[in-house]
Amino acid sequence: MHDGDIDYSRYTERELEEALAGIDRTRYPRNFANLGAAYQALTSMPVPPPREKDLDVLDDEPAPPVPKYHADGRYLPNHIPVEDRVVHLVSAVFLFAYGSIGVWLNDLPLPGRRGILHLRDFGAWAMYAAIVSACLALLVLIADHYDRRDNEIRYWHAARMLRGLGWSCFGVSIIGAIVQSAAG
């Protein structure tokens, strides 16, 4: 099957709208044109413009930073407000202390909807790794403010990697706690 092979003339309005929401407009321009013509013929309305989520951007994921420049061409470093830096720093210190005390006592309480889950041994250490990853991600954002070089994209990638590592460790911790409770 090639671009332009799909016949959209027998699609319902709902099917056309679903296809419009899912089509890659740049990869399949002929199919998009055929789809738009079929939609317009059926509804007598032009094709709606793409929504932000249709542009391969996750709803909760911020877009990569774009460098900013003065009118004279000088680079403008990122500015993170003082309030945000203080909140990030206090959060990182609190999380690190909470995790450190929990690992030291071999009882890391994790509050949830159904009560408190007490992580011990492997589960506590995996959760501590998740906490340290979260702390580092918070501190990376602070470091980005003070770094005057044009490398925001590196900080953005580092924060993303740390968030992924943290969520992975979180999942391993929960699975470890479930396995540990089932075994003993």
C-alpha angles and dihedrals in degrees: 000000000000137000108287097025097106117097108211096177094101097047120113120237091258092050090049091051091050090049091049090052093051106037121107099229095196097046096045107031096156093049089048091051091049090046092050092049092050091048092049092047092051100042102024086228130111120253110278115246116257117272120229093255089054089063095072093262118132114233095235098034116093116227118254112272119263118213115248126214137194118245088259091056099257116141118253112213121220117275118208113187119249092242091057093047091050092048091049093048095046091046092050093049092046094048092047092050092046092051094043093052091046093052092043090054091040088233116097107179115211113194117216143157094278097046134278123327112208111211119204137178112343094008091053093049092048090050089048088055088052090049093049089050090052091049092050091048089054092048092048089061090052092048090052090062093055096042106091096191125103097257107106089131090064091053090046091052092045092051091047092050091048091049090051092048090048094051090047091052089046091055092046089050094053092045089048091051091050092049091046093050092047092050097047 
